[in-house]
């Protein structure tokens, strides 16, 4: 069995909450302030961000199945009310970043905002292109507002801009917003992801994950290269060196999350990985 087929076989045998994921993806971790009104309220391995405002709060992503309770506990631990969460956003509709959204919406009554291309996955609780693998399913969540590229979400003086960066999912959405850090207003960027992961890129027996996926990845890399970010936020711990930054934050000194060069390095490395994965899949399909 080819490695790709073996991955799918293993995933198909796992319970929905596991789905081949590391334990850290579901493990609680202490929440903390990144800068000003921006907080980390995710799990040990999966990011969830809280943005607070005088008129209510915004949560970006929902992490794993069952993580809604972990996220809510983190919000409370920071001294905020869960009932004050008014808006839920999503970077992409995969179980490890969207599974807790339904519970959060149920407990808060918040408005769920997401891209059109990811709406179906969110509302059916399925992994696009692998709908038959029930281990990748998650609790569906109704989308109240569909966001388009360049549109904004506003609450209590905060304005977040949606940038569609498809590839990882068809509706992958990168969010940018201002945040004050070390005495200056900085540009924060919540990166959706450009990793290949389980995605089929070529016209294999099943076809690509979705039509036009390679073109989408290429366009997203080009788009992200033009974007600027003083503070990079990413959906997985290792994608933005969260542990090291958190440790440095505790020790004082300049805010370690401020690094205007990190986005460019991240995108360059991801694009190289994409090209390698594409070549491997093309060779395997011959």
C-alpha positions in Angstrom: 0.0 0.0 0.0 1.4 3.4 -0.9 2.0 5.8 2.1 -0.9 8.0 1.1 -3.3 5.1 1.0 -1.9 3.9 4.4 -2.7 7.3 6.0 -6.3 7.1 4.8 -6.7 3.5 6.0 -5.4 4.5 9.4 -7.5 7.6 9.7 -10.7 5.6 8.7 -10.2 3.3 11.7 -10.0 6.1 14.3 -12.8 7.6 16.4 -13.9 11.1 15.3 -12.3 12.9 18.2 -8.9 11.3 17.5 -8.7 11.2 13.7 -5.0 10.5 13.9 -4.3 13.7 15.8 -1.6 14.3 18.5 -2.9 14.4 22.0 -1.6 18.0 22.3 -4.3 19.1 19.8 -7.0 18.5 22.5 -4.9 19.1 25.7 -5.7 22.2 27.6 -3.0 24.9 28.1 -3.1 28.1 30.2 -4.5 31.0 28.2 -2.4 34.2 28.0 -2.3 37.7 26.6 -0.4 38.1 23.3 -0.8 41.8 23.1 -3.3 44.4 24.3 -6.8 43.0 23.5 -5.5 39.8 21.8 -5.4 36.5 23.7 -4.5 32.9 23.1 -7.4 30.6 24.3 -6.6 27.5 22.3 -5.3 24.0 23.2 -1.7 23.0 23.6 -1.4 22.3 19.9 -4.2 24.1 18.1 -4.7 27.8 18.1 -7.8 29.7 19.0 -7.6 33.5 19.4 -9.8 35.9 21.5 -10.1 39.5 20.6 -11.8 41.6 23.2 -13.7 44.9 22.7 -16.0 47.1 24.8 -19.0 45.9 22.8 -18.3 42.1 23.0 -15.6 39.7 21.9 -14.5 37.8 18.8 -13.2 34.2 18.7 -11.2 32.9 15.7 -11.5 29.1 15.2 -12.9 26.4 17.4 -10.2 23.7 17.6 -11.0 20.1 18.2 -14.2 18.2 19.1 -14.9 19.0 22.7 -12.6 22.0 22.7 -15.5 24.4 23.0 -15.5 23.8 26.8 -11.7 24.2 27.0 -12.0 27.5 25.1 -14.8 28.7 27.3 -12.8 27.8 30.4 -9.8 29.8 29.1 -12.0 32.8 28.4 -13.3 32.7 31.9 -9.8 32.3 33.4 -8.8 35.5 31.7 -11.6 37.3 33.4 -14.0 37.7 30.5 -17.6 36.4 30.1 -18.3 33.7 27.6 -21.7 35.3 27.0 -19.9 38.4 25.7 -18.6 36.5 22.7 -20.6 38.0 19.8 -18.7 36.8 16.7 -17.1 33.5 15.7 -14.7 33.4 12.8 -13.0 30.4 11.0 -9.8 30.2 9.1 -10.7 26.9 7.5 -13.3 24.2 7.8 -11.3 21.2 9.0 -12.3 19.3 12.1 -9.2 20.4 14.1 -10.1 24.1 13.7 -13.9 24.0 13.3 -15.2 21.3 15.6 -15.7 23.5 18.6 -17.6 26.2 16.8 -21.0 24.6 17.1 -20.7 24.4 20.9 -19.4 27.9 21.2 -22.2 29.2 19.1 -24.8 27.3 21.2 -23.3 28.6 24.4 -22.8 32.2 23.4 -25.4 32.9 20.7 -22.6 34.5 18.6 -22.9 35.1 14.9 -20.9 32.6 12.8 -19.1 34.2 9.9 -17.2 32.2 7.2 -16.4 32.1 3.5 -18.9 30.8 0.9 -16.5 28.0 -0.2 -16.2 26.6 3.3 -19.8 27.1 4.2 -21.0 23.6 3.1 -18.2 21.9 5.1 -19.1 23.8 8.2 -22.8 23.2 7.9 -22.4 19.5 7.2 -19.5 18.9 9.5 -17.5 17.0 6.9 -14.0 17.1 5.5 -14.3 18.3 1.8 -13.1 15.6 -0.5 -13.1 12.9 2.2 -16.8 13.1 3.2 -16.9 9.3 3.4 -14.3 9.2 6.2 -16.5 9.7 9.3 -13.5 10.0 11.6 -12.9 13.4 10.1 -16.5 14.6 10.8 -17.4 17.2 13.4 -20.5 18.8 14.8 -22.1 21.0 12.1 -22.4 24.8 12.7 -24.8 27.1 10.9 -23.1 30.0 9.1 -25.0 33.3 9.7 -23.0 35.5 7.4 -20.9 34.6 4.3 -17.8 36.8 4.0 -16.2 37.7 0.7 -12.6 38.5 -0.1 -11.7 42.0 1.2 -14.8 42.3 3.3 -14.6 43.4 6.9 -16.0 42.3 10.2 -16.5 45.1 12.8 -17.2 45.1 16.6 -16.5 47.6 19.3 -14.0 49.5 17.3 -12.1 46.5 16.0 -12.1 45.9 12.2 -10.9 42.5 10.8 -10.4 42.0 7.1 -11.0 38.7 5.3 -8.4 37.6 2.7 -9.4 34.5 0.8 -6.3 32.3 0.5 -7.7 29.0 -0.9 -5.8 25.7 -1.3 -5.7 24.1 2.1 -9.5 24.3 1.8 -11.5 26.0 -1.0 -12.6 28.7 1.4 -9.4 29.2 3.4 -9.6 32.6 5.0 -6.7 34.6 6.4 -7.7 37.4 8.7 -5.8 40.7 9.4 -6.5 43.3 12.1 -4.7 46.0 14.1 -3.4 45.3 17.6 -1.4 47.5 19.9 1.9 45.9 21.0 4.9 47.5 22.7 3.4 50.9 22.4 2.6 50.8 18.7 -0.3 49.7 16.6 0.8 46.6 14.7 -0.7 44.5 11.9 -1.7 41.1 13.1 -2.4 38.3 10.6 -4.2 35.1 11.4 -2.8 32.8 8.7 -5.2 30.2 7.4 -2.6 27.6 6.3 -1.1 26.6 3.0 0.0 23.1 3.9 -1.0 20.2 1.7 -1.8 17.8 4.5 -4.2 15.1 3.2 -5.1 17.1 0.1 -5.0 15.4 -3.3 -3.3 17.8 -5.8 -3.4 15.8 -9.0 -5.8 14.0 -11.3 -5.4 10.6 -9.6 -8.1 8.0 -9.7 -10.3 10.1 -7.4 -9.3 13.4 -8.9 -8.0 16.4 -7.0 -9.4 17.4 -3.6 -11.5 19.9 -5.5 -11.2 21.4 -9.0 -8.6 24.0 -9.4 -6.8 23.3 -6.2 -3.2 23.7 -7.5 -4.1 27.0 -9.2 -5.6 28.1 -5.9 -2.5 27.3 -3.9 -0.3 29.1 -6.4 -2.5 32.2 -6.3 -2.6 32.2 -2.5 1.2 32.0 -2.3 1.5 34.9 -4.7 -1.1 36.9 -2.7 0.4 36.1 0.7 3.8 37.3 -0.5 2.4 40.8 -1.0 0.9 40.9 2.5 2.6 42.4 5.6 2.3 41.3 9.1 4.0 42.5 12.3 2.5 39.7 14.3 1.9 36.3 12.7 -0.7 34.0 14.2 -1.1 30.5 12.8 -3.6 27.6 13.4 -1.0 25.1 14.7 1.5 25.7 17.5 4.6 24.8 15.5 3.7 27.0 12.6 4.6 30.1 14.5 6.8 28.8 17.3 4.2 29.4 20.0 5.9 27.7 22.9 9.2 29.6 22.5 7.4 32.9 22.1 5.2 32.2 25.2 8.3 31.4 27.2 10.0 34.6 26.1 6.9 36.7 26.8 7.0 35.5 30.5 10.6 36.6 30.9 9.8 40.2 29.8 11.6 42.3 27.2 10.3 43.1 23.7 7.2 41.2 22.7 8.5 38.1 20.9 5.3 37.9 18.7 6.4 41.0 16.9 8.5 39.9 13.9 7.7 41.5 10.5 9.9 38.9 8.7 8.1 35.8 10.0 5.3 35.8 7.4 7.6 35.8 4.4 9.8 33.0 5.9 6.7 31.0 6.7 5.2 31.3 3.2 8.5 30.6 1.5 9.0 27.4 3.4 5.3 26.3 2.8 5.6 27.0 -0.9 8.7 24.8 -1.1 6.9 22.0 0.7 3.9 22.4 -1.6 6.1 22.1 -4.7 7.8 19.0 -3.2 4.4 17.4 -2.4 3.0 18.2 -5.8 6.0 16.6 -7.5 5.7 13.5 -5.4 1.9 13.2 -6.1 2.6 13.7 -9.8 5.2 11.0 -9.8 2.9 8.6 -7.9 0.1 9.2 -10.4 2.1 8.2 -13.4 
